[in-house]
């Protein structure tokens, strides 16, 4: 993707953190041994700082003023961009959580644009991009942050159902949103940042396997 879009001036990066202090990781019950192996817990704000750096030009002298950004469920990332005066679009399935994050993002006289949507639904992904362009007439930064976690499925009779759910959320949604956003990112010579996980490429015995894209 980075090679294909790079010739149009669109930069594509990925961030693959280890365990981060969020609800999804808290439910995973990582062992102390594993946390030590992965150099301890990360903070959401640390990931947000990396993402904002990759999408800026500390990579190319680009101010976030008047930039349009859409985020998945990454509250810390959304708040970090709000502090940089981004025109922010936040997307998620949980309307109550969206309102809470939106309130935290009301910074520098900017009010975030909230879209209640499910990224596994193609009609919703079309609506996300359509409404963003209708509202701001451009898109500069796409952050794919949605991801779900499921436990060991080896003895689960719903393994195929859960596998499909994971793949739709963690993989297919990224491809779908990127496909829909590409023409606008080419116009703005914008940025894509995909949030993954160290567990996406490394399996730990007795632990959850997590892929977040």
N, C-alpha and C positions, 0 to 999 in steps of 0.2 A: 504494500500500500504506500509506504513512504517513497519508494522509488517511482511508482506510477504517478503519484500526486506531486512529488517534488518538482517535476519539470514544469508544473503550473504555479509554482511558488507556494504551495501548501505544505506546511511542515507537520509531520506525524510522529508522535512520541508515545512511549508507554511507560507507566510507573508500576512496579511490581513489589509492593511492600510485603513485609512479613506480618505477624499479628499486630493489629492496631486496636487501641482501646475504644471499641465500639460495641454496640449490642450484639451484632452478628458474631463477632469473635468471642464475646463473653459466653454465648450459648454453646460455643464449640468445645469448651472445657479443655484447653490445651494443657499438657503436663508441664511442670516446672522444668523438666529436662529439655523439652522441646523449646520452650521460651528461651532458655539459656543458650541452646544451640543456635537459635535465630537472633541472638544478641539483644534479647529483651523486647518489651512492648514498645510499639511506636505510638505517637500521638497523632490524632487527626490533623492538627494544625501543622505538623511536620510534612505530612503528605500534601496539604494545601499549599504550603510554601513551595514545594517542588513543582507542583502543577502550575502555579502562577508564574514561576520562573521559566518553565518550559514554554508556556504560551506567550511570554513576553519576549522582548529582545533585550534581555540579559542574554537573550538569543538574538535580538536585532533592533534595539533602541525604539521599541514600540510602546507608546503610552496606552493605558487601558481606557483613557477618557474617550467616551462615545463608542467603545467597543461593545459588541453584543455577544453574550455568552449564555449557553444553556447547560444546565447541570442535571445529573440524575439525582441520587439521594445523598450526595456528598455535602452535608450541611457546612462543614468546615471549609470546603473548597468554595462554596457559594459565598460564604461570609468574607473569605479572603479576596475574592474578586469584587465584592461590593465595596470593600475598603479601598479598592483601586478605581472607584467610580465607574465600574462597568455597567452597561445596560444589561441587566441580568434577567434570564429566563430560567426558572426552576421547575422541574418536572418530577412527578412522583405519583404513586397510587394512593398514598395515605393523605387525604385532604387535610386532616388535623395537623399532621406533622409538617406539611407544606406551609400551612399558615404560620406555624411557630418559626420555621426557618425564614420565611418571608419577613416576618417582623424583625428578626435579628439582622436582616439584610437592608433594612431601611436606614441607609448610611449615606452621607454626602448628598442629601436631598434627592436620592434615587429610591423609587419604589419598584421592587422586582415584579416582573410579570409571571404569574403563577399558572401552570397548566396541569390540571389533574388528569393523568393519563397512564396507561399501561404500555410499556415499551415492547411487550410481546404481541400486541395487537396492531396489525398493519394499518388499520384505519386511524388508530391513535398516533402512530409514528408520523403518518402523513399530516395529521392535524397539528402535531408539535411543530414540524418544520413550516407548514403553511401559516400557522398563526404567528410564529416568530417573525417570518418575513413580512407578513401583513402589518405587524406591530412596528417593526424597526426598519424594514426595507433592506436588511442585510443580516449576515451572520459571519462573525469573525472567528469565534472559538467554539468548538464542540468538545465537551468532555463526556466521554462514555464511562459512567461510574456505577450503573445498576448491576447488582449481582446478588445471587442467593446461595445459601449454604444448605446442604443436605448431609445427613450422617451416613455411616456405612450401610450400603444398600444390598449387601451380599445375601442377606436372609430376608429381604423385604419383597413381598409378592407384588408390590406396586413399583418395582424397580424401573420398569420401562416408562411408566407414567412420570416418575420423578426425574428420570434421565431426560425425558423430553422437556420437562419444565426447566431444568438447569440449562440445557442447551438453548432453549428459546430465549431465556433471560440473559445468560452470560455470553452467548456467542451470536446467535441469530439477530438479536436486537441491535447489537453493535454494527453488524454488517448492514442492516436495514436503515438505521439512522444515518450512518456514514454515506450510504448510497443516496439517500434523499438530500443530504446536506452538501454533497460534493460540489454541485454547480455553483452554490452560493459562496462556498469557501474558496473556490477558484477565483471568483470575482473579487473577493476581498484579500486574496493571498493569505488566507487565514491559517488556523492551527487546529489540529486534532490531538487530544490527549486521551489515551485509553488507560483506565485503571485496571490492573490485573492483580496477581498475587504470586508470591514466591511459591505457594503450594500448587500453583497451576503447572509447575514443571518439576515438582519434587514431592514424592509421597513419603509420609512418615507413618511407620507401623503403629497401629492402634489409635491413630488420630483421624480426624476428618480430612478429606481431600477437598480442597476449595479451589474453584476457578472463578475469578471475577474479571470480566473484561469490560 
